[in-house]
């Protein structure tokens, strides 16, 4: 059996700690799942160990090193991810496994195996300028309708209820950044856009990411916005907007200094008494409930008299007497314009 045939059934490094050579059950699922990735040796580890003992010069092609091991290649991405003037290589084997990352370091390549789209579910991994001269990131999208992101392509053959779905946006955006000589995941979120143009409306190097709007069955919605954080070197969610009240707040009028015009008169604030009784109409004086109104009007006349406005005061006294001649207030008002015996 060739190395290529051995590699074709492997899915490491996700199962590096497992014992290979037999088919076993995955205990963390609701039903037994027989996984074919465990029926052979841990080939990805074998490859990595071989590459560690056989350094690849930056003058050579990494693809040649892998092909010399009998590994068929699916596709290759070449880009200078850290701006050092040397190309870095990400190579996906034909077999479904994480790609091999060759990072140029000095005169040799350092090799790792990041879990970047290991099952090739996306439309492709693309290099993209990160904000604020943070280097080149690797970006890719894929739709994950049944939450099969981390499941092997053959796993759902055994599980009829594979994936649980949910009320969230299905496409998932992934961004990886070169840190040192390795690629690290810096962003992984479900989003509501299915293309990079909509997600990055500001173009290459934009500091904000538009995750779109998620709509719920009850009619509510949630907007996803992210901004670049220089310290954390990733996009972080914007704080939720302050809700706008759907009503207008009417400022409360200033508190009155007096409980009634009688209190104001007792404090000798005669101008206040006059001002706050101006709106009383003569018709108000004849109403059934006019007792309090007559009293206010009487204090108005007294205040006018105190302010040395005798003619206006006399008119008010007469109005009280004519409006309610049998009232106590009328008798008091009459004392101010009828001669006493």
C-alpha positions as CSV (number, residue, x, y, z in Angstrom):
1,X,0.0,0.0,0.0
2,X,1.4,3.4,-1.0
3,X,1.7,6.3,1.4
4,X,-1.0,8.1,-0.7
5,X,-3.5,5.3,0.0
6,X,-2.7,5.3,3.7
7,X,-3.2,9.1,3.9
8,X,-6.5,9.1,2.0
9,X,-8.5,7.9,5.1
10,X,-7.0,10.2,7.7
11,X,-8.3,13.2,9.5
12,X,-5.6,14.1,12.0
13,X,-4.4,16.1,13.8
14,X,-7.8,16.2,15.4
15,X,-7.3,12.7,16.7
16,X,-3.6,12.8,17.5
17,X,-4.2,11.4,21.0
18,X,-6.3,8.4,19.8
19,X,-4.9,4.9,19.2
20,X,-5.0,4.1,15.5
21,X,-5.2,0.7,13.9
22,X,-8.8,-0.1,14.9
23,X,-12.3,1.2,14.4
24,X,-13.8,2.6,17.7
25,X,-17.0,4.3,18.8
26,X,-17.1,8.0,19.4
27,X,-18.7,8.2,22.9
28,X,-19.6,11.9,22.7
29,X,-22.4,11.3,20.2
30,X,-26.0,10.2,21.0
31,X,-25.5,7.2,18.8
32,X,-22.4,5.1,18.0
33,X,-20.4,6.5,15.1
34,X,-17.8,4.4,13.4
35,X,-15.2,6.7,12.1
36,X,-13.0,5.5,9.2
37,X,-10.3,8.0,10.0
38,X,-9.0,5.6,12.8
39,X,-8.5,2.5,10.7
40,X,-4.9,3.3,9.7
41,X,-1.8,5.0,11.1
42,X,-1.7,8.6,12.0
43,X,-0.3,9.7,8.7
44,X,-0.4,13.5,9.2
45,X,1.8,13.1,12.3
46,X,4.1,10.9,10.2
47,X,4.3,13.6,7.6
48,X,5.0,16.4,10.1
49,X,7.7,14.3,11.8
50,X,9.3,13.6,8.4
51,X,9.3,17.3,7.6
52,X,10.8,18.2,11.0
53,X,13.8,15.9,10.2
54,X,14.0,16.9,6.6
55,X,14.0,20.8,6.6
56,X,12.8,22.4,3.5
57,X,14.9,25.3,2.1
58,X,13.1,28.5,1.1
59,X,14.9,28.0,-2.2
60,X,12.9,24.8,-2.8
61,X,9.2,24.4,-3.6
62,X,7.2,23.0,-0.6
63,X,4.9,21.3,-3.1
64,X,7.9,19.2,-4.3
65,X,8.6,18.0,-0.8
66,X,5.1,16.8,-0.2
67,X,4.8,15.2,-3.6
68,X,8.1,13.4,-3.0
69,X,6.3,11.6,-0.1
70,X,3.5,10.5,-2.5
71,X,1.0,13.1,-1.2
72,X,-1.3,14.3,-4.0
73,X,-2.1,18.0,-3.8
74,X,-5.5,19.5,-4.2
75,X,-4.6,23.3,-4.3
76,X,-2.1,25.8,-3.0
77,X,-2.2,29.3,-1.7
78,X,1.0,31.4,-1.8
79,X,1.2,34.8,-0.2
80,X,3.6,36.9,1.9
81,X,1.5,36.9,5.1
82,X,3.8,38.8,7.4
83,X,5.4,41.3,5.1
84,X,8.9,39.9,5.4
85,X,9.3,39.7,1.6
86,X,9.2,35.9,1.5
87,X,6.3,33.8,0.3
88,X,4.4,31.6,2.7
89,X,2.7,28.4,1.4
90,X,-0.6,26.8,2.5
91,X,-1.1,23.5,0.7
92,X,-4.2,21.3,0.9
93,X,-3.6,17.6,0.1
94,X,-6.0,15.8,-2.1
95,X,-7.1,13.7,0.9
96,X,-9.4,15.5,3.4
97,X,-7.1,16.8,6.2
98,X,-5.9,20.2,7.4
99,X,-3.6,21.9,5.1
100,X,0.2,22.1,5.6
101,X,1.5,25.6,6.3
102,X,5.0,26.4,5.2
103,X,6.2,29.6,6.9
104,X,9.4,31.2,5.6
105,X,11.8,31.7,8.5
106,X,15.3,32.6,7.6
107,X,16.6,30.2,5.0
108,X,14.1,27.4,5.8
109,X,10.4,26.8,6.1
110,X,8.7,26.1,9.5
111,X,5.9,23.6,9.0
112,X,2.6,23.4,10.9
113,X,-0.9,22.1,10.1
114,X,-3.7,24.7,11.0
115,X,-7.3,23.6,10.8
116,X,-8.1,26.0,8.0
117,X,-11.1,24.6,6.0
118,X,-9.9,21.0,6.4
119,X,-12.9,19.6,4.6
120,X,-12.9,22.2,1.8
121,X,-16.5,23.3,2.5
122,X,-15.8,27.0,1.7
123,X,-15.7,28.6,-1.7
124,X,-12.0,29.2,-1.2
125,X,-9.6,30.8,1.3
126,X,-8.5,34.3,0.2
127,X,-5.7,36.5,1.5
128,X,-7.0,39.9,2.6
129,X,-5.3,43.0,4.1
130,X,-6.0,43.4,7.8
131,X,-6.5,46.9,9.3
132,X,-3.7,49.1,10.6
133,X,-0.8,47.3,8.9
134,X,-1.6,44.1,10.8
135,X,-0.5,42.0,7.9
136,X,-2.4,39.7,5.5
137,X,-5.2,37.6,6.9
138,X,-6.7,34.5,5.4
139,X,-10.5,34.8,5.1
140,X,-13.1,32.3,4.1
141,X,-16.9,31.8,4.3
142,X,-19.0,28.7,4.2
143,X,-22.7,28.0,5.0
144,X,-23.2,25.7,8.0
145,X,-27.0,25.1,7.8
146,X,-26.9,22.0,10.1
147,X,-24.0,22.9,12.4
148,X,-21.7,20.5,10.7
149,X,-18.7,22.8,10.9
150,X,-16.6,20.4,13.0
151,X,-18.0,17.1,11.7
152,X,-16.3,14.9,9.2
153,X,-18.0,14.6,5.8
154,X,-18.8,11.0,6.5
155,X,-20.1,11.4,10.1
156,X,-23.7,12.3,9.0
157,X,-23.9,8.9,7.2
158,X,-24.2,7.3,10.6
159,X,-26.3,10.0,12.4
160,X,-29.8,10.6,11.1
161,X,-30.1,13.6,13.4
162,X,-26.8,15.1,12.4
163,X,-26.7,18.7,13.3
164,X,-29.3,20.6,15.3
165,X,-29.7,23.9,13.5
166,X,-30.9,26.9,15.3
167,X,-32.1,30.5,15.0
168,X,-28.9,32.1,13.9
169,X,-27.4,33.2,10.6
170,X,-25.9,30.3,8.8
171,X,-22.8,31.5,6.9
172,X,-19.7,31.5,9.1
173,X,-16.8,33.9,8.6
174,X,-13.3,32.8,9.5
175,X,-10.2,35.0,9.7
176,X,-6.7,33.7,10.4
177,X,-3.6,35.7,11.0
178,X,0.1,34.8,10.9
179,X,1.6,35.1,14.4
180,X,5.2,34.2,14.5
181,X,5.6,31.2,12.2
182,X,2.0,29.9,12.7
183,X,-1.5,30.7,11.6
184,X,-3.9,31.6,14.4
185,X,-7.7,31.9,14.3
186,X,-8.6,35.5,15.2
187,X,-12.3,35.6,14.2
188,X,-15.0,32.9,13.8
189,X,-18.6,34.0,13.9
190,X,-21.9,33.3,12.1
191,X,-22.8,36.2,9.9
192,X,-25.8,37.3,7.9
193,X,-24.0,38.0,4.6
194,X,-22.9,35.5,2.1
195,X,-20.1,37.4,0.4
196,X,-17.0,39.3,1.5
197,X,-18.0,42.5,-0.3
198,X,-21.1,42.9,1.9
199,X,-19.1,41.9,5.0
200,X,-16.3,44.4,4.4
201,X,-18.1,47.4,2.7
202,X,-15.0,49.5,3.4
203,X,-12.8,47.3,1.2
204,X,-9.4,46.0,2.0
205,X,-8.0,46.9,5.5
206,X,-11.3,48.3,6.7
207,X,-11.6,48.7,10.5
208,X,-15.2,47.6,10.7
209,X,-17.1,44.5,9.7
210,X,-20.8,44.4,8.9
211,X,-22.2,41.1,10.1
212,X,-25.7,42.0,8.8
213,X,-29.1,41.8,10.5
214,X,-30.7,38.7,11.9
215,X,-34.5,38.5,11.9
216,X,-36.4,36.4,14.4
217,X,-39.9,34.9,14.0
218,X,-41.5,37.1,16.6
219,X,-40.6,40.1,14.5
220,X,-37.6,41.3,16.4
221,X,-34.1,41.7,14.9
222,X,-30.5,42.0,15.9
223,X,-27.7,43.8,14.1
224,X,-24.2,42.5,14.1
225,X,-21.4,45.1,13.8
226,X,-17.7,44.6,14.6
227,X,-14.8,47.0,14.9
228,X,-11.1,46.3,14.7
229,X,-9.3,46.2,18.1
230,X,-5.6,47.0,17.7
231,X,-4.7,45.5,21.1
232,X,-6.5,42.3,20.7
233,X,-5.8,42.1,16.9
234,X,-9.3,41.0,16.0
235,X,-12.8,42.4,15.2
236,X,-14.9,42.7,18.4
237,X,-18.6,43.3,18.6
238,X,-19.8,46.9,18.8
239,X,-21.7,47.8,22.0
240,X,-25.5,47.6,21.5
241,X,-27.0,51.0,20.6
242,X,-28.8,53.0,23.2
243,X,-32.5,52.4,22.6
244,X,-34.4,55.4,21.4
245,X,-37.6,56.0,23.4
246,X,-40.7,56.2,21.3
247,X,-42.2,59.0,23.5
248,X,-41.3,62.6,24.2
249,X,-40.5,63.5,27.7
250,X,-42.3,66.6,28.9
251,X,-40.3,68.6,31.5
252,X,-42.2,69.0,34.7
253,X,-43.1,72.6,35.5
254,X,-41.2,74.2,38.4
255,X,-42.8,73.6,41.8
256,X,-45.0,76.5,43.0
257,X,-43.6,78.4,46.0
258,X,-47.0,78.5,47.7
259,X,-49.7,75.9,48.3
260,X,-52.4,78.6,47.7
261,X,-52.9,82.3,47.1
262,X,-53.9,82.5,50.7
263,X,-50.4,81.3,51.7
264,X,-48.9,83.9,49.3
265,X,-51.0,86.6,50.8
266,X,-49.9,85.6,54.3
267,X,-46.2,85.9,53.1
268,X,-47.1,89.4,51.7
269,X,-46.3,88.3,48.2
270,X,-49.1,90.4,46.7
271,X,-47.8,90.4,43.2
272,X,-47.9,86.6,43.2
273,X,-51.6,86.7,44.4
274,X,-52.6,89.0,41.6
275,X,-50.7,87.1,38.9
276,X,-52.3,83.7,39.9
277,X,-55.8,85.0,40.1
278,X,-55.9,86.9,36.8
279,X,-57.4,83.9,34.9
280,X,-60.5,83.8,37.2
281,X,-63.6,84.7,35.2
282,X,-66.7,86.4,36.7
283,X,-68.7,83.3,35.6
284,X,-66.5,81.2,37.9
285,X,-67.8,83.2,40.9
286,X,-71.4,82.0,40.4
287,X,-70.7,78.3,40.1
288,X,-71.9,75.9,42.8
289,X,-68.3,75.2,43.8
290,X,-67.3,78.9,43.8
291,X,-66.7,79.2,47.5
292,X,-62.9,78.7,47.1
293,X,-62.9,80.8,43.9
294,X,-64.6,83.6,45.8
295,X,-62.0,83.4,48.5
296,X,-59.2,83.6,45.9
297,X,-60.9,86.6,44.3
298,X,-61.3,88.3,47.7
299,X,-57.6,87.9,48.4
300,X,-56.9,89.3,44.9
301,X,-58.8,92.4,45.8
302,X,-56.9,92.7,49.1
303,X,-53.6,92.3,47.2
304,X,-54.5,95.0,44.7
305,X,-55.4,97.3,47.6
306,X,-52.0,96.5,49.3
307,X,-50.3,97.3,46.0
308,X,-51.9,100.7,46.0
309,X,-54.3,99.9,43.1
310,X,-57.6,101.0,44.9
311,X,-59.7,101.4,41.7
312,X,-59.0,97.8,40.6
313,X,-59.5,96.5,44.1
314,X,-62.9,98.2,44.3
315,X,-64.0,96.6,41.1
316,X,-63.1,93.2,42.4
317,X,-65.0,93.7,45.7
318,X,-68.1,94.8,43.8
319,X,-67.8,91.7,41.4
320,X,-67.8,89.4,44.5
321,X,-70.8,91.1,46.0
322,X,-72.8,90.9,42.8
323,X,-71.8,87.3,42.0
324,X,-72.8,85.8,45.4
325,X,-74.6,88.4,47.5
326,X,-75.6,85.9,50.2
327,X,-72.0,84.5,50.7
328,X,-69.7,85.4,53.5
329,X,-67.2,86.6,51.0
330,X,-69.8,89.1,49.6
331,X,-70.3,90.5,53.1
332,X,-66.6,90.8,53.6
333,X,-66.2,92.5,50.2
334,X,-69.0,95.0,51.1
335,X,-67.1,96.2,54.0
336,X,-64.7,97.7,51.5
337,X,-67.1,99.8,49.5
338,X,-70.2,100.3,51.7
339,X,-70.1,103.0,54.3
340,X,-70.3,101.6,57.8
341,X,-73.2,102.9,60.1
